[in-house]
Amino acid sequence: MFSGDVVFVIILAAIFLFIIALLLLLRRTISGYREGVEDAQKK
């Protein structure tokens, strides 16, 4: 059986990876949005 500490570390790692994935997704969305706005202004 896992000890409480191991489960806690696994949960922390999962949350950490989830936050990183969200930040990458947000950054990609924001940069794509900015490019779309710039394209609209050029036209």
C-alpha positions as CSV (number, residue, x, y, z in Angstrom):
1,M,0.0,0.0,0.0
2,F,1.1,3.6,-0.7
3,S,1.9,5.8,2.3
4,G,0.1,9.1,2.6
5,D,3.2,11.0,1.6
6,V,3.5,9.2,-1.7
7,V,-0.1,9.9,-2.6
8,F,0.3,13.5,-1.6
9,V,3.4,13.9,-3.9
10,I,1.6,12.3,-6.8
11,I,-1.4,14.6,-6.4
12,L,0.9,17.6,-6.2
13,A,2.7,16.5,-9.4
14,A,-0.6,16.0,-11.2
15,I,-1.8,19.5,-10.2
16,F,1.5,21.0,-11.2
17,L,1.4,19.4,-14.7
18,F,-2.2,20.5,-15.1
19,I,-1.4,24.1,-14.3
20,I,1.6,24.0,-16.8
21,A,-0.7,22.6,-19.5
22,L,-3.3,25.3,-18.8
23,L,-0.7,28.1,-19.0
24,L,0.7,26.8,-22.3
25,L,-2.9,26.5,-23.7
26,L,-3.7,30.1,-22.5
27,R,-0.5,31.5,-24.0
28,R,-1.1,29.8,-27.3
29,T,-4.7,31.1,-27.3
30,I,-3.7,34.6,-26.5
31,S,-0.9,34.7,-29.1
32,G,-3.4,33.3,-31.7
33,Y,-5.9,35.9,-30.7
34,R,-3.4,38.7,-31.1
35,E,-2.4,37.4,-34.5
36,G,-6.0,37.4,-35.6
37,V,-6.5,41.0,-34.4
38,E,-3.4,42.1,-36.2
39,D,-4.6,40.4,-39.4
40,A,-8.0,42.1,-39.1
41,Q,-6.3,45.5,-38.6
42,K,-4.1,45.0,-41.7
43,K,-7.1,44.4,-43.9
